[in-house]
Amino acid sequence: MTTYALPQWSSSQSADHSAQALARTLHLGPTITLQPDGRQSPQISITRLRCDENRGGRRISIPNDDGWAANVQLRSVPLRALWVDGKPTPKAPYEAGTTCMLDLRRDLVCCVSSPFDCIRIDLPRAALDEFADEIGAATITHLNFRHGVAVDDAVLKNIGQSLLPAVEHPETVNHLFLDYISLAFRAHVATIYGGLNQPRYTKNQGLAPWQTKRATEMMESRLEGDISFADVARECRLSRSHFARAFKQSTGFPPHRWLQQRRVEHARDLLLKDKLTLAEIAVRCGFADQSHFNRVFLSHAGTTPGTWRRRHRSAPAYTPSVSSHLETACI
């Protein structure tokens, strides 16, 4: 169990919302959706919708929901037909990396013919309302986009691609990362498509020393488990959006990257000092399993944990880069 009362993200194949309903209509087979559990405040949900077959031009009604969806295309679609409230939209190809926005409160019908693959991010209206309320902005009731037109949005493209490992390996999901992505997605959509003018922050608006200390202590205490972005921000007496900016300004890392780096640093210590197996170290450092540990360690150290252990056991003690950076930030 966790030390703090934490919101948890979970994976589901039976979630009762538009993306899963669409997957069932299309007979896509097992389709994973990542979403917070029902006890938490509304956030985004993430689903990969993939079909490698030609469906012969079948018309499909897109299930309604009280919100919007962004479909980030992972592969190009030659032609997609879409009807909104019974009226056709211009037929156009969807290139890989572009995004198609949908208002799920409208009557939407699409024609599925060629194979497709996309990351769908559902944004409940309540989640957008919560974000606007958190930063003291007016409620957003309308997003400005054209149905059926794919937009080249570099931010949404990067968000979609960064979520791909999470939907492919939901057992390795970093909840702090998903909380951060949820915040970034809502902020971007509200600003670019909702016309929201967010407050400007100057470069020196980092965390106070006590806030940096409290935030990092909370995350250090949860190296073996998971932690909520919202709870850390609350302990610092800041909104989530302000905390995200201030933490990166103070430490040089977004919160989820800082936590992941500290887990790798802790793993290095255990690799040098203890006779634990790699699987045992993976568990102690908060990784889902040894395979997850290997992938993350390789991305940070450029080599696998086993190879790193053999090379460094007789070498001088390793100095954690994040800890050194943090000591400077806390002065």
N, C-alpha and C positions, 0 to 999 in steps of 0.2 A: 504494500500500500504506500501511498505517497505521504510526504511530510505535510504538504499544503493541500487545500481543497482545490483540485485542478480540473479545469475543463479538459475533456479528452476527445480527440478525434478518433474515429473508428472507420473500418471498411465494411461495406455492406453490399449484398447482391439483391436485396429486397426492399431498398428504401422507397418510401411512398412519395415520390416526387416525379417531376416531368421527365428527367433524363432516364431514370430507370423504367418508367412507363414506356418511353419511346424505344428503349432497348428491347423490351418485351414485345412490342408491336412489330419490330423489325426482325425478331427471332435471332438476336445477335449472340445468344448463348450467355455464359457467365460474364457479367459486366460489373466491375468493381466501382463503387462510389465512395469517396472519402468525404466525411462530414462530421461535425461535432455531434456529440450525443444529445438527446432530446432535452436534457436538463439545462443546457447552456443557452446563452444569448445567440440570436441568429447570426450565422456566418455563411460564407460561400460553401458550396459543395462541388466536388470535382469528379468527373466521370470521363473515362475514355470510351468513345463510341467508334467501333471499328468494324468494317465489313469488307471482306476481300472478294466478294462475289458480285456479279452483275445481277441486279434485281429486276431488270426488264421494264423500267419506267413505272414502277408501282407508286401510286399516290398514297401518302401517309399523312394523317392529321397529327400535328405536334401537340402533345398534351399541354393543357393550360396550367399556369401557376401564377401566383401573385408576385411577379418579379421579372427579371430579364435573364438572358443567357448569352454567353460569348463562346462561340465555337472557333477554337484556334486550330487551323488546318495543319495536319501533319503530313498530308500528301495532297497533291493537286487533284482537283475534280474538274473534268473537262467542261461540264455544263450542269447547272443546278437550277431547277424551276421552283419557284415559291409563290404561293398565293397568300395574300393578307386580307382577311375579312372578305374573301371571295374575289378579290381583284388580283390579277397577275402582276408580279414585279418583273423588271427586265431580266432576261436570261443572260447569265454571264458565268465564266469559269471562276473557280476558286483556286488560286495558286497556293502551294504549300507555304506556310508561314503567315498567311493573311488570316483575318478574323471576320466572322460573320456574326453580327449582333441580332438578337431576337427579343421582342417584347412578348413575353409569354402570356400576357393578359389579352392578346389579340387572337383572332381565329386564324391559325397558321396551318397551311397544307403544303407539303413539299413533294416533289417527284424524285424518287430514288431510282437511279438507273445504274450508274457506274460505282465501282468500289470507293470507299471513303475511309478516312481515319482522322479523328480530331479529338482534342481535349476540350470537353465542354465544362464551362465554369458557370454554375447557376448562382445568381445573385438575388436573394429574396428582397422584396421591397423593404421589409422590416430591418434587414441588415444594412441597407443604405440609409434608412431613417436613423438607425442607431449611430452610424458613423457621422452623419451630419449633426446630430444632437451632441455627440461627444466633442466636436470642435466648435460648437456654438453657431452652426450655419442653419439656414432655412431648409425645410424639408424639400427633397428633390422628388418631383412627381413624374418627370418626363426626361428621357434620355434622347439626345439628338443624334440619330443615325438613320440610314436608309436600309430598309429590309431588302434582302437579296443582293446587296452590294458588299463584297468583301473589301475590307480596309487593310492597308499596310500599316499596322500599328506595332512598332518595334517593341514597346513595353509589353503589350499583351502577348506577342510572339515569345519574348523571353520568359514571361511568366508561365505560359503553356509548356514550353520546353523544359523549364526547371521543375515542373510538376510531373513530367513523364516518369522519372524513376519512382516517384511516390505511388503512382497508380500501378506500375509494373511490379513493385515490391512493397505492398502496403504494410507488411510486417516490420519494415525498417523505417517507417514514417517517423520523422522528428516533429513532434507536435508544436514545438516552438517555431520551427520553420513554417509549418502550415498556418499558424496564427499570424506570422509576419507576412506571408504571402497574401492571406486574406485581407489584412490591413492595406497592403500595397495595391492590391487589385481594386478594392473599394475606393481608395483615394484616387487612383488613376481614372476609373470610370466616372466618379463624381466630378472630377476636374475637367476631363476632356470631353465627356459626353453629357454631363449634367450641368455644365457651366458654373461649377462651384469655384469661388475664389478663396483659396486657403490662405490663412495668415502666413506672412513671410517671417522666416526665422533667420537671424544673423548667425554667422559662422561660430561665434563664441558661446552660443547657447547650448552648452553641453550639460551633463549632469553635475550637480554639486558633489563634493567628495563623499559625503555621507550616502548619497544616492548611488554612486558608483560602487561603494563598499557594500551596501545592502543588496543591490542587484546581483553583483558577482558572488556574494556569499550565498544567496538563494540558489543560484545556478550551480555553484560548486557543491552544494549540499545534495544536488539532484543528479550528479554525474551518472549514477547507476540507474536512474529512472527517467521520468519526464516531468516537464514543468510548463505552466501556463504563462504565455506572454502577458495576458491581462493581469494575472496575479503579481507578477514582478513589477509591472507598471504601477499597480495599485499600491504596492509597498513603497514605491518611490513618490507616491502622491502626485502622479502625472497621468494624463490620458495616454492611451496606447500609442496614438500617432506622435505625440510630443516625446514620449519615452523612446520610441524607435529612432527618431532623429538624434535625440540627445545622447543616447547610448553609443551610437556609431561615432558621433562627434568626439566623445570622451575616450573611447577605447580603440577606435579605428576599425571596428567590426560591427556588423549587425548582430543582434543578440543570438540568433541561431548559429551563426558562424563562430562567434566567441565560444559558445557552449561546445560545439563540435571540436574546435581546436583544443579546448581544455580536456576533452575526453581523449583526444589523441595524445596530448602531453601526459595525462595520467597513465595511459596505456604504455607509453615509453618508460615511465618510471617502473611500472610493474614488470615490463619485459627485462629491465636491467637488474632489478632487486629481488624478484620473487621467482619461484620455480613453478608458477602456475602454468597450466596449459593455455594455448591461445584461445580455446573455447571459454575457459574460466575468466580470462582477462576480458574477453568480449562482453561477458555478462556484467562484470564488475565496472566496466566503463560505459554501460548504457547502450551497447549495440545489440541488435536483435539476435544475432548469431555470429559465428565465426566468419561466414561468408560476407556479411554486412561489415564486420570489423575489417576484414581484408580490403574491401573496396574503398572504404573511407580512409583507412591508414595509407593505402597506396596513393590516393589522390592528394594527401597532405605531404607524405614523406618521399614519394617517388619510388617506393619499394614496399614489399610485403612485410608484415610484422615479424615473420620467422626469419627472413633475410636480415632485417634491421637488427634483430636480437643477436644474431651470430656476429654481425659486424661490430656492434657497439659494446658488447659485454666487457671487453678488455680496453675500451677507449675511455677517455676522460668523461666525467659526468656531463650529461646533456643539460643545457640551460633553457628552460621554457621561454619561448619568445613572447607568448601572450602575457605571461605573468610579469615579465620585465616591462612590457608596454603598459600593463595595468598599474604597476607600482609608480611609474612616471605619471600616469593619469590621475592617481589618487593624491599626489603631493599637493 
